[in-house]
Amino acid sequence: MLFPRVAVATLAIAVASVSLQAQAREITLGHVGGPDSLFTDSANHFAELVNERLPEPYEVVPFGSSQLGTDSELLQRMRLGTVDLALPSTIMSSVADEFGLFELPYLIQDREHMSRVEEEVFWPHLAPLAEENGYRILAVWENGFRHITNNRRAINTPEDLRGVKLRVPQGVWRVRMFEEYGAEPSPMSLSEVFMALQTGVMDGQENPLAQISGQRFQEVQDYLSLTGHVYTPAYLTAGRRFNNLPEEIQEIIIEAARETQAFVYEHAAQLDQDLIGVIEAAGTEVNEVDTSVFIEASTPIYEAFANEVPGSQELIDQVLALGNDS
């Protein structure tokens, strides 16, 4: 039996409508982390946790390895409403200057310190600044403690960085910090770094161990120096489309995002222990660093940040005081 054309057309429209509706309820999470990175493990853990709670047809779907764009592109796409969630880190200092607080060297001592800073500094003072600029931060996860790799020499003091072409993320204070140390820093998207190191366009880069290993930088880098110069949080961040979700769906996502932090911190600490051996096994020479000389060389960065970002001296003092808490 042949269906009338009108009936066939109506059926096609209905099927297309259902398909579009289901697609619209796929909640996209973009990030730049590689397949074996902390970002990927964190996003996948969160997706598994939240999808157990979300009613059909809602589903969080992570896209790593810059599939949905670089950090800057993801920020733009969240504003436009073409990406739901992203996991930015250093680049948030381009959204609000005060986020540059987490680019200051040796400011955060450990994860316990960061937990206090999150509660007493981040949520009251920084999260509202992101919201004023169109971004809603749902949870604070981790990028990690950053270290330097390069192909020139082992880095033991800031003097060893002199003349080293160093890739850094898109954050003005990271550039200025390494300029102060004597390096030649250049901002570059993470997805471009492996090729830049392999071809010698860049001598080195700085990242947490999970990103170094996840991006396979040990395959094209001779030295890893454990400077631990900056601790960078990562922020599970929502754009304009998140606000269009039903309130109960938003609450489920936020609750799972906050719960994921415990996994992130525990997993990150384990990776810090495990990945040095992985990187060494690839032939990269690893050296410990006396951080006191780096801390001494960092004074001008603190002074410049305090002078140029209004109200930041109070934030710095508060963070430092929280580091002294037992």
N, C-alpha and C positions, 0 to 999 in steps of 0.2 A: 504494500500500500504506500502511495506517495503522499508525503505531507504537503499541505499547501505552503506556498512560499512565505506567506505571512507568519505561519506557525514556525517554520524553520528559522526565519529571521528573528522572531521573538525568543526562540530557544537559544540562538547564538548570542543574542544580547544578554540573556540571563546568565549563560555560562561565562561570558566575558566579565559581567558584573561581579559574579562570585569570585572569579580569578583575580580581578583587580582588588576586591575587598580583602582577600587573603593576603595578596602581596602588600597592601597598604599596612597590614597588621604585622608584617615582619619587621622587627625592631633591630635595625642595623647598628653594629658596634665596630667601628674602624680603629685600627692602631697600626703603628709602624714596626712592631716587633716581629722578628723572624720566627720560623717554625719552632725552634727550641728555646725561645726567650722567656723571661719572666712575664712579659706582657702577654704572650700567647697562653702560657699556663694560667695566669690570673684571669684572663678573659674567658677561657674555656671553663674554668672552675665556676666562675660567676654564671655563665650561660647554663651550665648543667644545673646549678642550684636554683636559678630563677625559673627555668623552664619547667621544673617539677611543680612549680606553684602557679604558673600563669595558666589561665583557662584558654582553651582553644578559641580562635585560631592565633592567639598571640604567641610569638616566639622570638627570643633574642638570638641573633645570628652574628657571631664574630667574624670579622674579615681582617687578618693580619697582613704583614709584609707590605704595607702601604697599598694594598689592593684598592682601597677607596680613596687614596690620596696621601700626600705627605701631611705632616702635622699642620702646616699652615693651610693646606687645602682642606683638611678635615674641619678646622675651625671655621673656615668660610662656608663649607657645606652644611655644617650644623646651623649657622646663621640663616642660610637659605632654606633649610628644611629638607635637604636631600639626604642627609645622614642623621640618624637619631642620637647616637652616642659615640664618644671617642675617648681616647686615653692620652691626652696631652701631658707633657712634663715641663721641661725648661721653657718651651715656647709660650707658656702662660704669662711670662714677663712682658710679652708683646701685647697682651690684653690689658694688663694693669701693671704699672711700674713696681708696685709693692710686692708682686710675686717674685721679683728679683732677690728678695730676702733669701730664697732657697738657692741662689747662685753664689752666695757669699761663702768663701772657703772656710772649712772647719767650724762652721756654725753649729751643726747638728752632731752630737756626740755618738748617739746610738739610737736604736728603734724605740727604746723606752723614753728617751728624751723627745723623740719625734712625736710620740703619742701624747705627751703633755703639751707640746707645742700645738699639735692639731686641735686639742680641746680648748686651750686658753688663748691661742693667737690666731690660728687659721680660721676656724668657724666664726669667731666674732668679728675679725678684721679683714680677712682676705676673701673668703667666700662671697660676701655681699658685693665686693668690687667686681667679681666675675659676673654676678647676676646683673649688675648695672650695665654691663657690656654685652648682655644677651646670652650668657652661658650659666647654666645651673649645675653646680658641682654636687654630685650625689654621694661620693665617697672619696676618701684619700687612700690610694694604694701606694705602690712603690716603683720607682725606677732603680734607685739604689746608690751605694757609695761608689764614686767614680775613680777610675785609675787610668794611667797613661800607657798607651802602647806606641811604639815607633820603630823605625828602621835605622836610626842614626846611632844611638847609644843608650845605655841604661841611664835613667833619670834618678839622680840622688839629691840634687839641689836645684833650685830655680835656674842657676847658671847653666845647668846641663840642657835646658830648654832653648837656649839662645840659638836663633836661626832655624829651629825646627818648624817646618810647615805642618800645622796641627789643625785637623778638622774639629770644629766644635758645633754644637747645636745652635739654633737660632735664638740666642739670648744675648743681649748687649753686654751684660755684666760678665758672662763667661769669656767673651772676647777681650774685655778690658782686663780681666784677671790674668789671662795668659800673656797679654801684651806687657803687663807689669812684670811678669816672670821672665820676659825676654823671648818668648816664642813668637811665631808668626801665625796667629789663629785665623781661620776662615770658616764662616758658617756654611753648612752644607746639609742637605737632606740625608737622612740615614740610609735610604735606599741607594744612594750614589757613592757611599764611602768605600765599599769593598773595591770597586774598580779604581777609585782614586788612589787607594793604598797600593793596589797591585801594579798600577802603571807609574807610580812615583809622583803623581800630581800632588799628593799629600805624603809627608813623611810618617805621620802618626795621627792618632785620635785619642779621645778620652771618653770612657763609658764605664758603667758598672760591669762586673764580670759576666753577668747573665746576658747583657747585650753583646759584649765582646765575643763570647762563645756562641751565642745564638746567631750572630752575623758571620761567624767563622773568620774573624779578623786574625786569629792566631795562625791561619794559613798564609798570611801575607805580612806578618809583623815579627820582627826579631826579638823585641824586648817588651816586657810588661813590668812596669814599675808601680808598686802598690802604694800610691800616694794617698788614696782616700780623700781627695781634696774637696769634694763637694758631695753632699747627700741630696739627691733629687727625689721628691715625691712624684707620683703620677696621680692624675685626678680623673676619676670616672665622671665625665662631663656630658650634659645633655644640651641639645639645641632647641630651637623653637618648636619642632614637631613633637617633642616630649610633652609639652603642655596640652596638646590636643588629645592625649590618651586619657581614658577615664581615670578618675582619681584613685580608684581602688587598684588599677593596674600600675599607676605611678608608685603607689605605696609598696606594692609587692616588689617592684624593681629596686626601690631605694633600700628596703629592708635587706634584700639579698646582697646588694652592693656593699652595705656596711658590714654585713656578716662575712663577706669575702676577705676583708682586710686581715683577719686572723690567719687565714690560709696564706695570704700574700706574704706576711711578715715571716711566718714559720718557713715557708718554702724558700724565700729569699735568703734567709740565714743559712739554710742548708746548702743552697747553691754557692754561697760565698765560700763555704768549706770545700765543696766538691770540685768546683770549676778550675781552681788553680792547677790541680793535677791534670785536668783535661787540656788546659792551655799549655802546660809544660810538656805534656806528652806529644804535642804537635811540633815541638822543637823551639818554642819561644822561651827565652831566658827570663826568669822572674827574679826581681830583687825587692827586698824590703826597703823602706825609706824612713829616714829620720824626719818626721813631719815638723819638728820645731823650727827648722829653717824656712819651711814654706809658710808656717803660721806667722813668723816674723816679717816675711816679705809681703804678707797680705794686708798689713795695716793701711796702706794707701787706698785699697779697694773699699774697706769699711768706711774710711773717711769720705771718699767720693760718693758712695751710696747714701750715706747720712746727709751729705750736703745737697745732693741733687734730687732725692726723693723725699718730699715733705712728710714729716711724721715718722720716718723710718728709724730714727735713732731710738725712739721709744720702743718700737718693735724689736730692734736688735737687743736692747737692754733686757726686755722681757724674755726673749728666747734664751739669752745667756744665763739669766737668773734661773730659768727652769732647768737648765743643764746642771746647775749646782744643787738641785733638790735631790734628796736621797730616795 
